[in-house]
Each structure stands twice: as structure tokens, then as C-alpha cells.
Amino acid sequence: MHFRKALVMKMIENAGENNEIKINILDTVMMISTAWDAVPLNTIVNCFRHTGFLSSVTIQEEDHFEDEDNIPLAQLIREAYVVNTDSNVTFDDFVDVDKDLATWGELTDEDLVMNLKGLQT
């Protein structure tokens, strides 16, 4: 949602110039970073709680991060398996939940109109 908003804002900024909108990788990374920063902590906590990852873990709502993250990825994955022992969802299932999800496509004008009509009903 936040990324789409940033993308639309970029399109609006360039609309008056009558030029093709060019978004490079840096623009994309910056928009993704801004979008991620806009996601409230409660949203993330609720997602993890809904999946069962936080059923036995208490979350403290404070922003305390160390400057450097020295925990190896393999250790984090092992710990994720331990936290999720009372659920039927494995860590791999969670990570790969959207692996078959289409993340791009070309929409026709008719597709866009149908999508907009669907949002308005």
C-alpha cells in the first residue's frame, strides 16, 4: 500500500513534464525503504501473532536496535523453528508462502477499469 502510494506520487510529479516516467533501481529501493518504514510496529506484531510465531513470546513495543547485527542467518532460522513449535506452519512454509504469487503482469485498459470498478463496489 505504501509503495503504491510512493509510486503514484512519483508519477504525479512527472505528469506535467510529458516525459516517460523513468524509475531506476535506486528510486525503487528508496520507495521500498520508505514504504517499509511507514508500516506500524503493531501491524508487524499482529501479523506474527496471527501466524502463531508469537504465541509464547512477549513483545516489547520499544525501538531498541543495535548498530550492528551479528547474529548469523543460520542461527536465526534455527531459532525460528524453536519459536514455532506449537503451530503446523513451518518456517520454510512461512517464507515460501508467496513463491508462486505473480508479482508482475501487463494490464490492459479494460483490466484497469475492471480493477477500479471492483474497488468502488
C-alpha positions in Angstrom: 0.0 0.0 0.0 2.7 2.5 1.0 4.9 1.5 -2.0 2.0 2.0 -4.4 1.4 5.5 -2.9 5.0 6.4 -3.4 4.9 5.1 -7.0 1.7 7.1 -7.7 3.3 10.2 -6.2 6.3 9.8 -8.4 4.0 9.5 -11.4 2.2 12.7 -10.4 5.4 14.6 -10.0 6.4 13.7 -13.6 2.9 14.1 -15.1 3.4 17.8 -16.0 6.7 17.1 -17.8 5.1 15.0 -20.6 8.1 12.7 -20.4 8.2 9.0 -20.0 8.4 8.2 -16.3 11.8 6.6 -15.5 12.2 4.8 -12.2 15.7 3.4 -11.7 16.7 0.8 -9.1 17.8 3.4 -6.6 14.3 5.1 -6.8 12.7 1.7 -6.3 14.9 0.8 -3.3 14.2 4.2 -1.7 10.5 3.8 -2.2 10.6 0.3 -0.7 12.6 1.6 2.3 10.1 4.4 2.8 7.2 2.1 2.5 8.7 -0.4 5.0 9.4 2.4 7.5 5.7 3.5 7.2 4.4 0.1 8.4 3.4 0.5 12.0 5.0 -1.9 14.5 1.6 -3.1 15.6 0.9 -4.3 12.1 4.0 -6.4 12.1 3.4 -7.7 15.6 -0.2 -8.6 14.7 0.9 -10.5 11.6 3.4 -12.6 13.6 0.8 -13.2 16.3 -1.8 -14.3 13.7 0.7 -16.8 12.2 1.4 -18.3 15.6 5.0 -17.2 15.8 4.4 -15.1 18.9 2.1 -17.4 20.8 4.6 -17.8 23.6 6.7 -14.7 23.1 6.0 -11.3 24.7 6.7 -8.3 22.5 8.0 -5.1 24.0 7.0 -2.2 21.9 10.2 -0.2 22.0 12.6 0.6 19.2 15.8 -0.8 20.6 18.2 -1.9 17.8 21.9 -2.4 17.9 24.1 -0.7 15.4 25.4 -4.0 14.0 23.5 -7.3 13.7 26.0 -10.0 14.5 23.5 -12.9 14.5 24.2 -15.3 11.6 21.2 -16.1 9.4 21.5 -19.8 10.1 21.1 -19.2 13.8 18.0 -17.1 13.2 16.5 -19.8 11.1 17.2 -22.4 13.8 15.6 -20.1 16.4 12.6 -19.6 14.2 12.0 -23.3 14.2 12.1 -23.4 18.0 9.6 -20.5 18.4 7.1 -22.1 16.1 6.9 -25.5 17.8 3.1 -25.3 18.6 2.0 -24.5 15.1 1.6 -26.6 11.9 3.3 -23.8 9.9 7.0 -24.4 9.4 9.4 -21.5 8.9 10.0 -22.6 5.3 6.3 -22.6 4.7 6.1 -19.1 6.0 9.0 -17.9 3.9 7.7 -19.6 0.7 4.1 -18.7 1.2 4.1 -16.4 -1.9 6.7 -18.1 -4.0 4.1 -18.9 -6.7 2.4 -15.5 -6.5 2.5 -13.5 -9.7 4.4 -10.3 -8.9 4.1 -8.6 -12.3 1.9 -8.5 -15.4 0.7 -6.3 -18.2 -2.7 -4.9 -17.7 -4.9 -3.7 -20.5 -7.1 -0.6 -20.1 -10.0 -2.9 -19.7 -8.3 -4.7 -16.8 -7.5 -1.4 -15.1 -11.1 -0.3 -15.4 -12.4 -3.6 -14.0 -10.0 -3.4 -11.1 -11.2 0.2 -10.3 -14.8 -0.8 -10.6 -14.2 -3.7 -8.2 -12.6 -1.3 -5.6 -15.6 1.0 -5.8 -18.3 -1.6 -5.1 
